[in-house]
């Protein structure tokens, strides 16, 4: 399949080729059209409710892991999102490689845990940033990401 700019040029060339010739001595113009192709990327992040679904038996640790919050990043690369654990006012994001980041949410996000997951629409830079982006619930609500905190396992 040709790339979008080549497809647009082919369309213009075909329009010019099928136009009828003008009578002798008459000047004709060529009408050009512009084609705009836009893409949309939405990432669906699978999640589970905190404490509502028991982990698989082989993954159950002897003691539950306690997490400490540390200063987190301003932005996360969208392609690093691997999964999430949903709570009422925050979402723990599990990144590829095993790191965890807590996204603290602003506003009422009560519908977040009702369906199994949520949507994140990364900006053009491919990042999901606190204070700029939001999480969209599958029911249509939107929850602003206030800040990120890095989660570190307590010893």
RONU-409197 format. One record per residue (C-alpha): x, y, z; residue number from 1; residue in one letter. Coordinates in steps of 0.2 Angstrom, whole numbers, padded with zeros to 4 digits. Layout:
<sites>
<site><x>X</x><y>Y</y><z>Z</z><seq>NUM</seq><type>A</type></site>
...
</sites>
This chain:
<sites>
<site><x>0000</x><y>0000</y><z>0000</z><seq>1</seq><type>X</type></site>
<site><x>0008</x><y>0017</y><z>-0005</z><seq>2</seq><type>X</type></site>
<site><x>0012</x><y>0029</y><z>0009</z><seq>3</seq><type>X</type></site>
<site><x>-0001</x><y>0043</y><z>0012</z><seq>4</seq><type>X</type></site>
<site><x>0009</x><y>0057</y><z>0002</z><seq>5</seq><type>X</type></site>
<site><x>0011</x><y>0045</y><z>-0013</z><seq>6</seq><type>X</type></site>
<site><x>-0008</x><y>0041</y><z>-0012</z><seq>7</seq><type>X</type></site>
<site><x>-0012</x><y>0059</y><z>-0012</z><seq>8</seq><type>X</type></site>
<site><x>-0001</x><y>0063</y><z>-0027</z><seq>9</seq><type>X</type></site>
<site><x>-0008</x><y>0048</y><z>-0037</z><seq>10</seq><type>X</type></site>
<site><x>-0026</x><y>0055</y><z>-0033</z><seq>11</seq><type>X</type></site>
<site><x>-0021</x><y>0072</y><z>-0040</z><seq>12</seq><type>X</type></site>
<site><x>-0013</x><y>0064</y><z>-0055</z><seq>13</seq><type>X</type></site>
<site><x>-0028</x><y>0054</y><z>-0059</z><seq>14</seq><type>X</type></site>
<site><x>-0039</x><y>0069</y><z>-0057</z><seq>15</seq><type>X</type></site>
<site><x>-0028</x><y>0079</y><z>-0069</z><seq>16</seq><type>X</type></site>
<site><x>-0028</x><y>0064</y><z>-0082</z><seq>17</seq><type>X</type></site>
<site><x>-0047</x><y>0062</y><z>-0083</z><seq>18</seq><type>X</type></site>
<site><x>-0051</x><y>0081</y><z>-0086</z><seq>19</seq><type>X</type></site>
<site><x>-0058</x><y>0085</y><z>-0103</z><seq>20</seq><type>X</type></site>
<site><x>-0046</x><y>0095</y><z>-0114</z><seq>21</seq><type>X</type></site>
<site><x>-0051</x><y>0113</y><z>-0117</z><seq>22</seq><type>X</type></site>
<site><x>-0056</x><y>0121</y><z>-0133</z><seq>23</seq><type>X</type></site>
<site><x>-0042</x><y>0128</y><z>-0143</z><seq>24</seq><type>X</type></site>
<site><x>-0036</x><y>0145</y><z>-0137</z><seq>25</seq><type>X</type></site>
<site><x>-0044</x><y>0143</y><z>-0120</z><seq>26</seq><type>X</type></site>
<site><x>-0034</x><y>0142</y><z>-0104</z><seq>27</seq><type>X</type></site>
<site><x>-0039</x><y>0130</y><z>-0091</z><seq>28</seq><type>X</type></site>
<site><x>-0033</x><y>0128</y><z>-0073</z><seq>29</seq><type>X</type></site>
<site><x>-0030</x><y>0113</y><z>-0063</z><seq>30</seq><type>X</type></site>
<site><x>-0040</x><y>0111</y><z>-0047</z><seq>31</seq><type>X</type></site>
<site><x>-0030</x><y>0104</y><z>-0033</z><seq>32</seq><type>X</type></site>
<site><x>-0037</x><y>0095</y><z>-0018</z><seq>33</seq><type>X</type></site>
<site><x>-0028</x><y>0092</y><z>-0001</z><seq>34</seq><type>X</type></site>
<site><x>-0030</x><y>0076</y><z>0008</z><seq>35</seq><type>X</type></site>
<site><x>-0027</x><y>0075</y><z>0027</z><seq>36</seq><type>X</type></site>
<site><x>-0024</x><y>0058</y><z>0035</z><seq>37</seq><type>X</type></site>
<site><x>-0025</x><y>0058</y><z>0054</z><seq>38</seq><type>X</type></site>
<site><x>-0020</x><y>0044</y><z>0066</z><seq>39</seq><type>X</type></site>
<site><x>-0027</x><y>0041</y><z>0083</z><seq>40</seq><type>X</type></site>
<site><x>-0019</x><y>0030</y><z>0096</z><seq>41</seq><type>X</type></site>
<site><x>-0028</x><y>0024</y><z>0112</z><seq>42</seq><type>X</type></site>
<site><x>-0020</x><y>0012</y><z>0124</z><seq>43</seq><type>X</type></site>
<site><x>-0031</x><y>0001</y><z>0134</z><seq>44</seq><type>X</type></site>
<site><x>-0023</x><y>-0004</y><z>0150</z><seq>45</seq><type>X</type></site>
<site><x>-0028</x><y>-0020</y><z>0158</z><seq>46</seq><type>X</type></site>
<site><x>-0031</x><y>-0019</y><z>0177</z><seq>47</seq><type>X</type></site>
<site><x>-0038</x><y>-0028</y><z>0192</z><seq>48</seq><type>X</type></site>
<site><x>-0046</x><y>-0021</y><z>0207</z><seq>49</seq><type>X</type></site>
<site><x>-0035</x><y>-0020</y><z>0222</z><seq>50</seq><type>X</type></site>
<site><x>-0039</x><y>-0034</y><z>0235</z><seq>51</seq><type>X</type></site>
<site><x>-0054</x><y>-0040</y><z>0225</z><seq>52</seq><type>X</type></site>
<site><x>-0046</x><y>-0053</y><z>0214</z><seq>53</seq><type>X</type></site>
<site><x>-0034</x><y>-0065</y><z>0223</z><seq>54</seq><type>X</type></site>
<site><x>-0018</x><y>-0068</y><z>0214</z><seq>55</seq><type>X</type></site>
<site><x>-0014</x><y>-0085</y><z>0206</z><seq>56</seq><type>X</type></site>
<site><x>-0008</x><y>-0097</y><z>0219</z><seq>57</seq><type>X</type></site>
<site><x>0010</x><y>-0099</y><z>0213</z><seq>58</seq><type>X</type></site>
<site><x>0012</x><y>-0080</y><z>0213</z><seq>59</seq><type>X</type></site>
<site><x>0006</x><y>-0078</y><z>0231</z><seq>60</seq><type>X</type></site>
<site><x>0020</x><y>-0072</y><z>0242</z><seq>61</seq><type>X</type></site>
<site><x>0022</x><y>-0078</y><z>0260</z><seq>62</seq><type>X</type></site>
<site><x>0019</x><y>-0060</y><z>0266</z><seq>63</seq><type>X</type></site>
<site><x>0011</x><y>-0046</y><z>0256</z><seq>64</seq><type>X</type></site>
<site><x>0022</x><y>-0033</y><z>0249</z><seq>65</seq><type>X</type></site>
<site><x>0022</x><y>-0016</y><z>0257</z><seq>66</seq><type>X</type></site>
<site><x>0026</x><y>-0002</y><z>0246</z><seq>67</seq><type>X</type></site>
<site><x>0034</x><y>0015</y><z>0250</z><seq>68</seq><type>X</type></site>
<site><x>0031</x><y>0030</y><z>0240</z><seq>69</seq><type>X</type></site>
<site><x>0046</x><y>0040</y><z>0233</z><seq>70</seq><type>X</type></site>
<site><x>0047</x><y>0055</y><z>0222</z><seq>71</seq><type>X</type></site>
<site><x>0041</x><y>0050</y><z>0205</z><seq>72</seq><type>X</type></site>
<site><x>0044</x><y>0055</y><z>0187</z><seq>73</seq><type>X</type></site>
<site><x>0034</x><y>0069</y><z>0178</z><seq>74</seq><type>X</type></site>
<site><x>0031</x><y>0058</y><z>0163</z><seq>75</seq><type>X</type></site>
<site><x>0030</x><y>0040</y><z>0158</z><seq>76</seq><type>X</type></site>
<site><x>0033</x><y>0033</y><z>0141</z><seq>77</seq><type>X</type></site>
<site><x>0016</x><y>0026</y><z>0135</z><seq>78</seq><type>X</type></site>
<site><x>0025</x><y>0010</y><z>0128</z><seq>79</seq><type>X</type></site>
<site><x>0031</x><y>0006</y><z>0145</z><seq>80</seq><type>X</type></site>
<site><x>0014</x><y>0003</y><z>0152</z><seq>81</seq><type>X</type></site>
<site><x>0011</x><y>-0016</y><z>0156</z><seq>82</seq><type>X</type></site>
<site><x>-0004</x><y>-0016</y><z>0168</z><seq>83</seq><type>X</type></site>
<site><x>-0012</x><y>-0008</y><z>0182</z><seq>84</seq><type>X</type></site>
<site><x>-0020</x><y>-0011</y><z>0199</z><seq>85</seq><type>X</type></site>
<site><x>-0035</x><y>0001</y><z>0202</z><seq>86</seq><type>X</type></site>
<site><x>-0040</x><y>0008</y><z>0219</z><seq>87</seq><type>X</type></site>
<site><x>-0052</x><y>0022</y><z>0222</z><seq>88</seq><type>X</type></site>
<site><x>-0041</x><y>0038</y><z>0221</z><seq>89</seq><type>X</type></site>
<site><x>-0026</x><y>0031</y><z>0213</z><seq>90</seq><type>X</type></site>
<site><x>-0019</x><y>0018</y><z>0200</z><seq>91</seq><type>X</type></site>
<site><x>-0004</x><y>0008</y><z>0203</z><seq>92</seq><type>X</type></site>
<site><x>0004</x><y>0006</y><z>0185</z><seq>93</seq><type>X</type></site>
<site><x>0015</x><y>-0009</y><z>0182</z><seq>94</seq><type>X</type></site>
<site><x>0029</x><y>-0005</y><z>0170</z><seq>95</seq><type>X</type></site>
<site><x>0038</x><y>-0016</y><z>0158</z><seq>96</seq><type>X</type></site>
<site><x>0053</x><y>-0022</y><z>0168</z><seq>97</seq><type>X</type></site>
<site><x>0043</x><y>-0023</y><z>0184</z><seq>98</seq><type>X</type></site>
<site><x>0044</x><y>-0005</y><z>0191</z><seq>99</seq><type>X</type></site>
<site><x>0029</x><y>0002</y><z>0199</z><seq>100</seq><type>X</type></site>
<site><x>0022</x><y>0020</y><z>0198</z><seq>101</seq><type>X</type></site>
<site><x>0007</x><y>0026</y><z>0207</z><seq>102</seq><type>X</type></site>
<site><x>-0004</x><y>0039</y><z>0198</z><seq>103</seq><type>X</type></site>
<site><x>-0013</x><y>0050</y><z>0210</z><seq>104</seq><type>X</type></site>
<site><x>-0030</x><y>0055</y><z>0202</z><seq>105</seq><type>X</type></site>
<site><x>-0039</x><y>0071</y><z>0204</z><seq>106</seq><type>X</type></site>
<site><x>-0058</x><y>0072</y><z>0205</z><seq>107</seq><type>X</type></site>
<site><x>-0071</x><y>0058</y><z>0207</z><seq>108</seq><type>X</type></site>
<site><x>-0066</x><y>0042</y><z>0198</z><seq>109</seq><type>X</type></site>
<site><x>-0078</x><y>0031</y><z>0206</z><seq>110</seq><type>X</type></site>
<site><x>-0082</x><y>0022</y><z>0189</z><seq>111</seq><type>X</type></site>
<site><x>-0063</x><y>0017</y><z>0187</z><seq>112</seq><type>X</type></site>
<site><x>-0064</x><y>0000</y><z>0195</z><seq>113</seq><type>X</type></site>
<site><x>-0081</x><y>-0005</y><z>0188</z><seq>114</seq><type>X</type></site>
<site><x>-0075</x><y>-0011</y><z>0171</z><seq>115</seq><type>X</type></site>
<site><x>-0059</x><y>-0021</y><z>0169</z><seq>116</seq><type>X</type></site>
<site><x>-0047</x><y>-0008</y><z>0163</z><seq>117</seq><type>X</type></site>
<site><x>-0046</x><y>0010</y><z>0157</z><seq>118</seq><type>X</type></site>
<site><x>-0039</x><y>0020</y><z>0142</z><seq>119</seq><type>X</type></site>
<site><x>-0024</x><y>0031</y><z>0141</z><seq>120</seq><type>X</type></site>
<site><x>-0022</x><y>0043</y><z>0126</z><seq>121</seq><type>X</type></site>
<site><x>-0003</x><y>0047</y><z>0125</z><seq>122</seq><type>X</type></site>
<site><x>0001</x><y>0064</y><z>0118</z><seq>123</seq><type>X</type></site>
<site><x>0011</x><y>0067</y><z>0102</z><seq>124</seq><type>X</type></site>
<site><x>0027</x><y>0065</y><z>0111</z><seq>125</seq><type>X</type></site>
<site><x>0022</x><y>0047</y><z>0117</z><seq>126</seq><type>X</type></site>
<site><x>0022</x><y>0052</y><z>0135</z><seq>127</seq><type>X</type></site>
<site><x>0009</x><y>0051</y><z>0148</z><seq>128</seq><type>X</type></site>
<site><x>0012</x><y>0066</y><z>0160</z><seq>129</seq><type>X</type></site>
<site><x>0006</x><y>0071</y><z>0177</z><seq>130</seq><type>X</type></site>
<site><x>-0004</x><y>0088</y><z>0177</z><seq>131</seq><type>X</type></site>
<site><x>-0007</x><y>0086</y><z>0158</z><seq>132</seq><type>X</type></site>
<site><x>-0015</x><y>0070</y><z>0154</z><seq>133</seq><type>X</type></site>
<site><x>-0029</x><y>0060</y><z>0161</z><seq>134</seq><type>X</type></site>
<site><x>-0036</x><y>0042</y><z>0162</z><seq>135</seq><type>X</type></site>
<site><x>-0052</x><y>0038</y><z>0154</z><seq>136</seq><type>X</type></site>
<site><x>-0063</x><y>0025</y><z>0161</z><seq>137</seq><type>X</type></site>
<site><x>-0072</x><y>0013</y><z>0150</z><seq>138</seq><type>X</type></site>
<site><x>-0089</x><y>0021</y><z>0155</z><seq>139</seq><type>X</type></site>
<site><x>-0083</x><y>0038</y><z>0148</z><seq>140</seq><type>X</type></site>
<site><x>-0077</x><y>0047</y><z>0164</z><seq>141</seq><type>X</type></site>
<site><x>-0061</x><y>0056</y><z>0164</z><seq>142</seq><type>X</type></site>
<site><x>-0049</x><y>0057</y><z>0178</z><seq>143</seq><type>X</type></site>
<site><x>-0034</x><y>0069</y><z>0178</z><seq>144</seq><type>X</type></site>
<site><x>-0017</x><y>0062</y><z>0183</z><seq>145</seq><type>X</type></site>
<site><x>-0011</x><y>0074</y><z>0197</z><seq>146</seq><type>X</type></site>
<site><x>0006</x><y>0067</y><z>0200</z><seq>147</seq><type>X</type></site>
<site><x>0016</x><y>0051</y><z>0199</z><seq>148</seq><type>X</type></site>
<site><x>0025</x><y>0043</y><z>0214</z><seq>149</seq><type>X</type></site>
<site><x>0038</x><y>0029</y><z>0212</z><seq>150</seq><type>X</type></site>
<site><x>0034</x><y>0013</y><z>0222</z><seq>151</seq><type>X</type></site>
<site><x>0048</x><y>0004</y><z>0231</z><seq>152</seq><type>X</type></site>
<site><x>0046</x><y>-0012</y><z>0241</z><seq>153</seq><type>X</type></site>
<site><x>0049</x><y>-0010</y><z>0259</z><seq>154</seq><type>X</type></site>
<site><x>0061</x><y>-0022</y><z>0268</z><seq>155</seq><type>X</type></site>
</sites>
